[in-house]
Amino acid sequence: MADSSFDIVSKIDRQEVDNALSQAAREVAQRYDFKGTGAEIRWSGEKAIEISANAEERAKAVLDVFKEKLVKRDQSLKILDAGEPRQSGKETKISVALKEGITSEDAKKVGKLIRDEGPKGVKVQVQGDELRVSSKKRDDLQAVIALVKAQDYDFAVQFTNYR
């Protein structure tokens, strides 16, 4: 019998993030507490978001609105890498980078965890920025998924290609 397997990945659902950004931008434009503050949120390239307002507190409030919209769309906040607020003329800006992929260092940590604490007979292979986990028993794979979900990593984790 062939091995069953799945992949552990850290991917961004670009469409969901875009929808969350649009909703946040609409809410910022309509909310009374943001009137006259010059607050706005927009894409800054492919994998970054720029938030600007005339006060640091307003910029942080826009970031909170965006985080709220991401959570409602089932996106992990671990994909965000928000920088420190910085002054740019009269405005305060916050750059937010989107993190995608598992670094080789993090992949080694996950692989070591699965080998040490996971069921016997489970194989882990690092393939670029994802991990392939395979085993003869599907129950072992379920146990590995539960084990990885229980850990608190600083990157978002999804499980794909379960077969």
Secondary structure, DSSP 8 states (H G I E B T S, - for coil): ---EEEEEE----HHHHHHHHHHHHHHHHH-GGGTTTT-EEEE-SSSEEEEEESSHHHHHHHHHHHHHHHHHTT--GGGEEE---EEETTEEEEEEEE--S--HHHHHHHHHHHHHHS-TT-EEEEETTEEEEEES-HHHHHHHHHHHHHS--SS--EEE---
